[in-house]
Amino acid sequence: MDKPKLEITLCAPRGFCAGVDRAIQIVELALEKYGAPVYVRHAIVHNKYVVEGLRRKGAVFVEELDEIPPSDAPVVFSAHGVPKAVPADAKARIMFFLDATCPLVSKVHIEANRHFNEGREIVLIGHAGHVEVIGTMGQLPAGAITLVETAADAEAFTPRDPQKLAFVTQTTLSVDDTSAIVEILRRRFPSISLPHKEDICYATTNRQEAVKKVAPNVDAMIVVGAPESSNSVRLVEVAQRNGCPRATLVERADTIDWSKFEGITTLGITAGASAPETLVDEVIEAFAQRFDINVSAHGAGRETIVFNLPRELRPASPAA
Protein backbone atom coordinates (compact mmCIF):
# COMPACT_ATOMS: atom_id res chain seq x y z
CA MET A 1 0.00 0.00 0.00
CA ASP A 2 1.42 3.38 -1.04
CA LYS A 3 2.33 5.72 1.77
CA PRO A 4 0.94 9.28 1.55
CA LYS A 5 3.42 11.87 0.33
CA LEU A 6 4.77 14.38 2.84
CA GLU A 7 6.95 17.42 2.21
CA ILE A 8 9.07 18.15 5.29
CA THR A 9 10.68 21.56 5.70
CA LEU A 10 13.48 21.81 8.25
CA CYS A 11 13.87 25.24 9.80
CA ALA A 12 17.40 26.60 9.91
CA PRO A 13 18.90 27.41 12.27
CA ARG A 14 17.53 25.00 14.87
CA GLY A 15 18.75 22.97 17.82
CA PHE A 16 21.81 23.56 19.97
CA CYS A 17 22.97 27.13 20.52
CA ALA A 18 26.49 28.12 21.53
CA GLY A 19 25.56 28.43 25.22
CA VAL A 20 24.06 24.93 25.38
CA ASP A 21 26.95 23.45 23.41
CA ARG A 22 29.43 25.08 25.81
CA ALA A 23 27.56 23.85 28.91
CA ILE A 24 27.51 20.23 27.69
CA GLN A 25 31.19 20.46 26.74
CA ILE A 26 32.03 21.71 30.24
CA VAL A 27 30.49 18.59 31.83
CA GLU A 28 32.08 16.23 29.28
CA LEU A 29 35.54 17.82 29.57
CA ALA A 30 35.32 17.84 33.38
CA LEU A 31 34.56 14.11 33.28
CA GLU A 32 37.54 13.55 30.97
CA LYS A 33 39.93 15.64 33.06
CA TYR A 34 38.83 14.84 36.61
CA GLY A 35 36.97 11.54 36.21
CA ALA A 36 33.56 10.61 37.59
CA PRO A 37 31.65 11.76 39.43
CA VAL A 38 31.13 15.32 38.26
CA TYR A 39 28.21 16.90 40.11
CA VAL A 40 25.84 19.19 38.22
CA ARG A 41 23.51 21.57 40.04
CA HIS A 42 20.17 21.43 38.23
CA ALA A 43 19.71 19.95 34.74
CA ILE A 44 22.65 21.32 32.73
CA VAL A 45 20.17 22.13 29.94
CA HIS A 46 16.45 21.41 29.68
CA ASN A 47 16.57 18.17 27.74
CA LYS A 48 16.16 14.69 29.28
CA TYR A 49 18.04 12.98 26.42
CA VAL A 50 21.10 15.18 27.02
CA VAL A 51 20.91 14.80 30.80
CA GLU A 52 20.60 11.00 30.59
CA GLY A 53 23.56 10.84 28.20
CA LEU A 54 25.73 12.77 30.63
CA ARG A 55 24.47 10.71 33.56
CA ARG A 56 25.63 7.53 31.80
CA LYS A 57 29.09 9.08 31.47
CA GLY A 58 29.30 9.77 35.21
CA ALA A 59 27.56 13.10 35.82
CA VAL A 60 25.46 13.25 39.00
CA PHE A 61 22.60 15.75 38.94
CA VAL A 62 21.44 17.47 42.12
CA GLU A 63 19.10 20.36 42.84
CA GLU A 64 21.04 21.84 45.75
CA LEU A 65 24.65 21.81 46.93
CA ASP A 66 23.80 20.18 50.26
CA GLU A 67 22.99 16.96 48.34
CA ILE A 68 26.69 16.62 47.41
CA PRO A 69 28.86 14.63 49.84
CA PRO A 70 32.21 16.17 50.87
CA SER A 71 34.70 15.42 48.07
CA ASP A 72 37.14 16.97 45.61
CA ALA A 73 34.78 16.27 42.71
CA PRO A 74 33.95 19.26 40.48
CA VAL A 75 30.52 20.89 40.68
CA VAL A 76 29.09 22.44 37.51
CA PHE A 77 26.45 25.20 37.57
CA SER A 78 23.87 24.91 34.77
CA ALA A 79 23.63 27.04 31.63
CA HIS A 80 20.66 28.97 33.03
CA GLY A 81 22.69 30.77 35.69
CA VAL A 82 22.46 30.72 39.48
CA PRO A 83 21.77 33.24 42.25
CA LYS A 84 24.88 34.81 43.80
CA ALA A 85 24.22 32.82 46.97
CA VAL A 86 25.08 29.55 45.18
CA PRO A 87 28.78 30.20 44.35
CA ALA A 88 29.10 31.83 47.78
CA ASP A 89 27.75 28.64 49.37
CA ALA A 90 30.10 26.52 47.22
CA LYS A 91 33.09 28.59 48.39
CA ALA A 92 31.99 28.22 52.01
CA ARG A 93 31.84 24.46 51.52
CA ILE A 94 35.32 24.56 49.88
CA MET A 95 33.95 23.09 46.65
CA PHE A 96 35.70 23.22 43.29
CA PHE A 97 33.08 24.58 40.90
CA LEU A 98 32.84 25.33 37.19
CA ASP A 99 30.30 27.85 35.97
CA ALA A 100 28.49 26.80 32.78
CA THR A 101 26.19 29.85 32.81
CA CYS A 102 25.58 30.98 29.23
CA PRO A 103 27.61 34.17 28.61
CA LEU A 104 24.46 35.86 27.31
CA VAL A 105 22.73 35.17 30.63
CA SER A 106 25.82 36.47 32.44
CA LYS A 107 25.50 39.65 30.35
CA VAL A 108 22.00 40.19 31.80
CA HIS A 109 23.39 39.63 35.33
CA ILE A 110 26.09 42.24 34.70
CA GLU A 111 23.51 44.72 33.36
CA ALA A 112 21.26 44.21 36.39
CA ASN A 113 24.19 44.82 38.75
CA ARG A 114 25.20 47.97 36.84
CA HIS A 115 21.68 49.42 37.03
CA PHE A 116 21.46 48.59 40.74
CA ASN A 117 24.81 50.24 41.45
CA GLU A 118 23.62 53.33 39.58
CA GLY A 119 20.57 53.54 41.85
CA ARG A 120 17.90 52.23 39.49
CA GLU A 121 14.96 49.97 40.27
CA ILE A 122 14.95 47.05 37.83
CA VAL A 123 12.11 45.40 35.93
CA LEU A 124 12.82 41.86 34.75
CA ILE A 125 10.61 40.69 31.89
CA GLY A 126 10.36 36.92 32.26
CA HIS A 127 8.47 33.88 33.54
CA ALA A 128 8.08 33.26 37.28
CA GLY A 129 9.77 30.09 38.49
CA HIS A 130 12.04 29.63 35.47
CA VAL A 131 15.56 28.84 36.64
CA GLU A 132 17.06 31.67 34.60
CA VAL A 133 14.69 34.17 36.23
CA ILE A 134 15.52 32.77 39.69
CA GLY A 135 19.23 33.18 38.88
CA THR A 136 18.85 36.75 37.63
CA MET A 137 16.67 37.88 40.54
CA GLY A 138 19.18 36.25 42.87
CA GLN A 139 21.95 38.58 41.69
CA LEU A 140 20.60 41.40 43.84
CA PRO A 141 18.96 41.95 47.24
CA ALA A 142 15.26 41.12 47.61
CA GLY A 143 13.08 43.92 46.25
CA ALA A 144 15.69 45.30 43.84
CA ILE A 145 14.10 43.51 40.88
CA THR A 146 10.39 43.34 40.03
CA LEU A 147 9.24 40.53 37.72
CA VAL A 148 6.85 41.50 34.92
CA GLU A 149 5.35 38.57 33.00
CA THR A 150 2.58 40.11 30.89
CA ALA A 151 1.37 43.30 29.27
CA ALA A 152 -1.18 43.60 32.10
CA ASP A 153 1.66 43.41 34.64
CA ALA A 154 3.46 46.19 32.77
CA GLU A 155 0.34 48.39 32.84
CA ALA A 156 -0.15 47.78 36.59
CA PHE A 157 3.47 48.20 37.68
CA THR A 158 4.16 51.17 39.97
CA PRO A 159 7.86 52.01 40.42
CA ARG A 160 9.30 53.76 43.45
CA ASP A 161 10.73 56.49 41.20
CA PRO A 162 9.83 56.54 37.46
CA GLN A 163 13.02 58.53 36.77
CA LYS A 164 15.25 55.77 38.18
CA LEU A 165 14.09 52.70 36.32
CA ALA A 166 15.63 50.09 34.01
CA PHE A 167 14.59 46.80 32.47
CA VAL A 168 16.29 43.55 31.54
CA THR A 169 14.77 40.39 30.07
CA GLN A 170 14.99 36.64 30.27
CA THR A 171 17.03 35.50 27.24
CA THR A 172 14.58 32.86 25.95
CA LEU A 173 11.34 34.82 25.57
CA SER A 174 9.09 35.39 22.57
CA VAL A 175 10.47 38.41 20.73
CA ASP A 176 6.93 39.62 19.91
CA ASP A 177 5.58 39.23 23.45
CA THR A 178 8.58 41.02 24.90
CA SER A 179 8.41 43.91 22.45
CA ALA A 180 4.75 44.50 23.41
CA ILE A 181 5.70 44.66 27.12
CA VAL A 182 8.67 46.95 26.37
CA GLU A 183 6.39 49.30 24.40
CA ILE A 184 4.11 49.63 27.42
CA LEU A 185 7.02 50.30 29.79
CA ARG A 186 8.51 52.90 27.44
CA ARG A 187 5.15 54.61 26.97
CA ARG A 188 4.50 54.75 30.72
CA PHE A 189 8.08 55.53 31.75
CA PRO A 190 9.84 57.41 28.91
CA SER A 191 13.09 57.72 30.84
CA ILE A 192 13.43 53.97 31.53
CA SER A 193 16.96 52.73 30.82
CA LEU A 194 17.17 50.12 28.07
CA PRO A 195 19.66 47.26 27.70
CA HIS A 196 22.78 48.29 25.76
CA LYS A 197 21.95 45.41 23.43
CA GLU A 198 18.89 43.18 23.09
CA ASP A 199 18.77 40.70 25.99
CA ILE A 200 16.85 38.01 24.11
CA CYS A 201 19.65 35.84 22.81
CA TYR A 202 20.63 35.63 19.14
CA ALA A 203 19.72 31.91 19.02
CA THR A 204 16.20 32.45 20.38
CA THR A 205 15.63 35.28 17.89
CA ASN A 206 17.05 33.34 14.92
CA ARG A 207 14.95 30.23 15.65
CA GLN A 208 11.78 32.28 16.02
CA GLU A 209 12.45 34.13 12.76
CA ALA A 210 12.96 30.83 10.91
CA VAL A 211 9.67 29.47 12.30
CA LYS A 212 7.82 32.64 11.25
CA LYS A 213 8.90 32.05 7.65
CA VAL A 214 7.98 28.34 7.53
CA ALA A 215 4.79 28.25 9.65
CA PRO A 216 2.42 29.92 7.13
CA ASN A 217 3.36 27.38 4.44
CA VAL A 218 2.87 24.05 6.24
CA ASP A 219 -0.13 22.05 7.48
CA ALA A 220 1.53 21.20 10.80
CA MET A 221 4.68 21.97 12.70
CA ILE A 222 6.79 20.05 15.20
CA VAL A 223 9.11 21.71 17.70
CA VAL A 224 11.52 19.13 19.09
CA GLY A 225 12.16 20.10 22.69
CA ALA A 226 11.24 19.64 26.32
CA PRO A 227 8.20 21.16 28.06
CA GLU A 228 10.60 22.69 30.64
CA SER A 229 12.47 24.49 27.85
CA SER A 230 11.22 28.07 27.64
CA ASN A 231 12.66 28.72 24.18
CA SER A 232 11.06 25.51 22.82
CA VAL A 233 7.62 26.37 24.21
CA ARG A 234 7.94 29.86 22.71
CA LEU A 235 8.66 28.33 19.28
CA VAL A 236 5.33 26.48 19.40
CA GLU A 237 3.54 29.73 20.26
CA VAL A 238 5.34 31.59 17.46
CA ALA A 239 4.30 28.94 14.92
CA GLN A 240 0.68 29.03 16.09
CA ARG A 241 0.53 32.82 15.85
CA ASN A 242 2.12 32.86 12.42
CA GLY A 243 -0.22 30.67 10.44
CA CYS A 244 0.20 27.13 11.78
CA PRO A 245 -2.34 26.34 14.52
CA ARG A 246 -1.34 22.65 14.37
CA ALA A 247 2.04 23.29 15.95
CA THR A 248 3.05 20.96 18.73
CA LEU A 249 5.96 20.24 21.08
CA VAL A 250 7.53 16.77 20.80
CA GLU A 251 10.22 15.52 23.21
CA ARG A 252 11.23 12.66 20.92
CA ALA A 253 9.75 10.33 18.29
CA ASP A 254 8.09 7.89 20.69
CA THR A 255 5.98 10.73 22.18
CA ILE A 256 4.41 11.81 18.86
CA ASP A 257 0.59 11.93 18.93
CA TRP A 258 -0.08 10.71 15.40
CA SER A 259 -3.73 11.82 15.51
CA LYS A 260 -2.46 15.41 15.21
CA PHE A 261 -0.87 14.69 11.82
CA GLU A 262 -3.68 12.91 9.99
CA GLY A 263 -4.24 14.19 6.45
CA ILE A 264 -1.21 16.49 6.32
CA THR A 265 0.84 16.90 3.14
CA THR A 266 3.36 19.45 4.46
CA LEU A 267 5.22 19.54 7.79
CA GLY A 268 7.67 21.97 9.32
CA ILE A 269 10.24 20.79 11.88
CA THR A 270 12.46 22.83 14.17
CA ALA A 271 14.19 22.21 17.50
CA GLY A 272 14.68 24.26 20.63
CA ALA A 273 18.15 25.44 21.61
CA SER A 274 18.67 22.52 24.03
CA ALA A 275 17.51 19.75 21.67
CA PRO A 276 20.23 17.71 19.88
CA GLU A 277 20.00 17.06 16.13
CA THR A 278 19.83 13.31 16.89
CA LEU A 279 16.26 13.82 18.13
CA VAL A 280 15.33 15.70 14.95
CA ASP A 281 16.67 12.80 12.89
CA GLU A 282 14.64 10.41 15.05
CA VAL A 283 11.43 12.36 14.37
CA ILE A 284 12.12 12.45 10.62
CA GLU A 285 12.67 8.68 10.62
CA ALA A 286 9.37 8.15 12.44
CA PHE A 287 7.55 10.11 9.74
CA ALA A 288 9.42 8.15 7.05
CA GLN A 289 7.86 4.97 8.46
CA ARG A 290 4.37 6.35 7.78
CA PHE A 291 4.82 8.74 4.86
CA ASP A 292 6.73 8.94 1.59
CA ILE A 293 8.82 11.92 2.67
CA ASN A 294 10.84 14.56 0.86
CA VAL A 295 13.01 16.72 3.12
CA SER A 296 14.25 20.22 2.34
CA ALA A 297 15.75 23.01 4.47
CA HIS A 298 14.65 26.61 4.74
CA GLY A 299 16.59 29.40 6.40
CA ALA A 300 20.00 30.83 7.02
CA GLY A 301 21.76 27.67 8.17
CA ARG A 302 23.82 27.13 11.30
CA GLU A 303 25.25 29.86 13.50
CA THR A 304 29.00 30.27 13.87
CA ILE A 305 29.12 31.81 17.37
CA VAL A 306 31.34 29.94 19.85
CA PHE A 307 31.85 30.80 23.52
CA ASN A 308 35.11 30.25 25.42
CA LEU A 309 35.39 27.41 27.89
CA PRO A 310 36.38 28.06 31.54
CA ARG A 311 40.15 28.47 31.86
CA GLU A 312 40.46 25.22 33.85
CA LEU A 313 39.16 23.20 30.88
CA ARG A 314 40.97 24.88 28.00
CA PRO A 315 43.70 22.88 26.25
CA ALA A 316 47.16 23.61 27.65
CA SER A 317 49.17 25.97 25.47
CA PRO A 318 52.22 24.34 23.87
CA ALA A 319 55.45 25.26 25.63
CA ALA A 320 57.34 28.10 23.97
N, C-alpha and C positions, 0 to 999 in steps of 0.2 A: 504494500500500500504506500503510495507516494506521500511523503511528508509535506506539510504546507511550507511555502517559501517564506523566509523571514530575512529582511534587511536589517542588520545590526550596525548602528553607528556608535563608535567609541569616541567619547569626548576626550579631547586632549587640551591641556594637561589633566591628569587624574592621579589618584593614589598618593604615595609617599611624598611629603614635602621635605625640605632640607632639615627642618627642626626635628621631625620624626626620625628621619634617617640617622641624624647625629645621635639622638637619644638611644636608639637601638645599638648603634655602633659602640657607644660608651659602655653599655652592659656587656656586649660581646667581647670587646677589647679588655675590659676589666676581668672577665672570666679567663681570657687567654693569659693575661699578665699575672694575675694574683691567684688564679684557681678558684674552684667553687668552695664555699658558697659566696655569691655576691648578693647582698641584700638590696632590694629595691623598694623604696617607700612609695606606695600607691602604684597602680598599673602604669608602666613606663609610658605607654600610649594607650588610647582607648580602642584596643582590638584584641579579642580573646585569642585569636590564632597566633598573633605575635607574642603575646604574654606566655601562652602555652609552649611555644617554640623555645623561648628563653628559659622557661622553667625546666624544660628537658635538658638544657645545657648546664644547669646548676644555679640559675637565679632563684632567689627566694623572695616572694612578694609579701610585704607587710603594709598595714595601714599606718601604724605609728611606730616610732623609734623604740618605745618600751617593749615591743614584741621581739626585739633583737637581743640575743644573749651576748654577754661580754665576749668580744673577740677582736682580732685584728682585721676581720673581713671588711672589704669596702662596702659602703652604703651609697646607693645612687638615688638622687632626687629626680622625680619624673619630669617629663618635658613640659608639663603644665605650670611649673613653678610652685614654690612653697612660701608660706608666711615666714617672716624674718625669725620667728621664734623657733623654727625647725633647725636651721643650721646652728643657732645659738645653743639649742638643746644638744645637738650632736657634738658640739665642741665641749660642752659641760660633761658629756659622757665619754670624752676622749675617743670619739669615733673618727675613722678616716672616711671622708665622704667625697663624692664626685657629684657635681651639679649638672644634670642634663636638661635644665630649664632651657627652652627654646630662646635663642638670643632676641627674637622679636617680642617675646613675653618679657624678657629682662628689660628691653627698651621701655615698655609700659611702666615697669616698676621704677625705673630711673626717672621717667617723666613725673610719676606721681610724687616721688620724693622731692624732686625739684620744685614742683608747685607748692608742696607742703612747706618746704624751707623758705619759699618766697611769700608765705602767709596766705595762700589761697585755700579755700574749701574745694574739695574735689568731688565731681560727679563721675561715677564709673558706670558706663553703659554696658550691661551684661546680664547674665542669667544667674539668679540666686542658686547657691548650692553647687555650681560648677567649680571643679577644683582650681581652674585658672582664676576665677573670681575670688575664691577663698584666699589664694596665694597673693593676689594683688591687694585685696583689702587688708591682708595681714602684713603689708609692708609698713603700715603707719598705725598710730594709736587709734583706738576705738573712737568713732565719731568724726574722724578726719575725712573719711570717704563715705559718700551716700550712693547706694546702688539704685540705678534707674533701669527698669526692665522694658517699659512700654512707653508709647506716646502719652498715654494717660498719666503715667508717673511723671513724665517730663512737664506736663501741664500743671500738675499738682505740687511739684517741688518748690519749697520755699527756702532759699539760702539764707545764711546768717548775714551776709553782705554781698549783694549782687555785683559789686565792683571788684570783689576778690573771689573769683570763681574760675574753675578750670574743669575740663572734662578729659577723660581717657576712656578707652573701650577695650572690652574683651577682644582677642585677636581673631576669633572664629565665628563672628556674627554674620548675619545676612547684611550685605552692603546696603540694600534698599531699606530694610527696617531701621538700620542705624542712621542712615542719612535723614530719614523722617524725624527721628528723635533729635538729631543734631539741629535740624531746621527749627524745631520748637525751642530748644535751648537758646539758639542764637537769636531768635525773634524775641524771646522773653528777657534774655540777658545779653544785650549787644556787646558788652565788654568781656564776655567769657573768653578765657584763654584756650586756644585750640592746640592740639598736638602739633609739634613741628612737622611731622609727617604722619600720614594715615596710619592708625593703629591696627586696623584690620589687616592681617598679614597678606603678603603678595599671593601666597598659595590659595588662601580662601577666596580672594578676589578672582584669581585666574580660573579656578574651578567653577565658580558661580557664573562667570562670563561665558565659559564654554557651554555650560548647561543651558543658559539663556538662548544660545544660538541653535542648539539641537532640539530642545523641548518642543517648539512649535511644529516641528516636522516629523514627529514620531507618534505612534499610537500609544506607546507605553514607555516608561523609563525606569531603570533600575539604578539605585545608588548602592554600591557595595560599601558597607560600613556598619559600625556598631551603634545601637541605640543610645549608648553613653557618649558617643562622639558628636559634639556640638556641630562641627563643620559638616558632618555627614547628614545630620538631621536638617540643617539649613539647606543643603543641596536638594533634598526632596521638596522642601517648601518653595525653593526657587523654581524648580521644574513645574510644580503645580500652578504657580502664579504666572508662568510664562508659556502656557498653552498645552501642558500635558498633565491633566488631572489624574491620570493613571500612573503616577510616579510613586515608587515604593522603595523602602529601605530593606536591603537583604544582607544578612551577616555573611552567609556563604551559600553554596548551591543547594545544600540539603535543607535549607529553610525557605526555599522559594514556594510561594502559594500559587500553584499553576492556574487556579481559577481566575486569577487577576490578568492572565495573559491569553485567554481564549479569544480567538478570532483576530489576533493582531497580525499585521504584515510588516510593521516597522517597529524597531526597538532601539532606544538609546541606552547606553551603559556608561556610567562614570564610577568613580570611587573616591571616598573621603580621604583626607590627608594621612590617616593612620591605617589605611587598608592596603595590604601588599598586592602587587599585580598577580600573584599566584591565585588569589581569590577571584579576580576578574576572569582569569583563564578558566577557572573552575565553573563559573557561571556560564561562560560562553559554551563550554563543553556540554553543560546540562541542556542548554537550548539546542545544541547540535543533535542531541539524542531525540529531540521531538520535532525539530524543524529542519528544513533544507536551508541552511544559513549562508548569507554572504556578509562578510565583515569589512567595514571601511572605517577610516578615522576622520574626525573633523576637529580642527582647532590648530593651535599654535605649536603643539608638540611639548616635549619635556622642558622643564626649567633647568637652568644651569647653576643656580645659586648653591653654594656649599658653605657650611659653617665650620669654623675651627673646632677641633676637639680640645678637651681640657689638657693643659700642659703635661700632666702626669701620664697621659695615654698617647702622646704624639711620638712618632718614631724618633729614636735618638739620632742626632745629627752626626754625620761621619766625622771622625777626628780630622783636624786640619793637618 
